[in-house]
């Protein structure tokens, strides 16, 4: 957590140490690229979409996907560990 004197201008501290900062009118915003979204979502480094897909379609496909590793851990917990808790 940043000390209050190091918060970016226009930011405010929320409960739990979260920082909220509003984007000012005219200020540029950098969106994540489809490749960055793929990495965050757990896709392998070399995964690429077909060139025929629009960026919008790429974002939608990643947003509709699920991470198989996360599902595997959830199923492991629900089927074997959660039931052992009583």
C-alpha positions in Angstrom: 0.0 0.0 0.0 1.3 3.4 -0.9 1.7 6.0 1.8 -0.8 8.8 1.4 1.8 11.3 0.3 2.7 9.0 -2.6 -0.8 8.6 -4.1 -1.2 10.0 -7.6 -2.9 13.4 -7.8 -6.7 13.0 -8.0 -6.6 9.7 -6.1 -8.3 8.7 -2.9 -7.8 5.9 -0.5 -10.7 3.5 -0.1 -11.3 0.9 2.7 -8.9 -2.1 2.5 -6.1 0.1 1.1 -7.6 0.3 -2.4 -6.9 3.4 -4.4 -9.6 4.9 -6.6 -8.5 7.3 -9.3 -10.9 8.9 -11.8 -9.8 9.5 -15.3 -10.1 13.2 -16.1 -11.8 14.5 -19.2 -9.3 14.6 -22.1 -6.8 12.3 -20.3 -5.7 9.3 -22.4 -6.4 5.8 -21.2 -4.4 2.7 -22.2 -6.4 -0.4 -22.7 -4.9 -3.9 -22.4 -4.1 -5.5 -25.8 -5.7 -8.8 -26.7 -2.3 -10.5 -26.1 -2.1 -9.0 -22.6 -5.6 -10.2 -21.8 -4.7 -13.7 -23.0 -1.6 -13.8 -20.7 -3.7 -12.6 -17.7 -6.3 -15.2 -18.5 -3.7 -18.0 -18.4 -3.4 -18.7 -22.1 0.0 -20.0 -23.3 2.6 -17.5 -24.4 2.5 -18.6 -28.1 -1.4 -18.5 -28.4 -2.6 -16.3 -31.2 -6.0 -15.5 -32.6 -6.6 -15.9 -36.4 -5.9 -12.7 -38.2 -9.4 -12.7 -39.6 -10.9 -12.0 -36.1 -11.6 -8.4 -35.2 -10.2 -7.0 -31.9 -13.8 -6.9 -30.5 -14.3 -10.6 -31.3 -10.9 -11.4 -29.6 -11.9 -9.5 -26.4 -15.3 -11.3 -26.4 -13.8 -14.7 -26.8 -11.3 -14.2 -24.0 -14.1 -12.8 -21.8 -16.2 -15.8 -22.4 -13.4 -18.3 -21.7 -12.6 -20.0 -18.4 -9.2 -20.9 -17.0 -9.0 -24.7 -16.9 -6.5 -24.7 -14.0 -8.8 -22.6 -11.8 -11.7 -24.9 -12.6 -9.6 -28.0 -11.8 -8.7 -26.5 -8.4 -12.3 -25.6 -7.7 -13.5 -29.1 -8.5 -10.7 -30.7 -6.4 -11.8 -28.6 -3.5 -15.6 -29.1 -4.0 -15.4 -32.8 -4.6 -12.7 -33.9 -2.1 -11.8 -31.2 0.4 -15.0 -29.3 1.1 -16.9 -32.5 1.9 -14.2 -33.5 4.4 -14.8 -30.3 6.3 -18.1 -31.6 7.6 
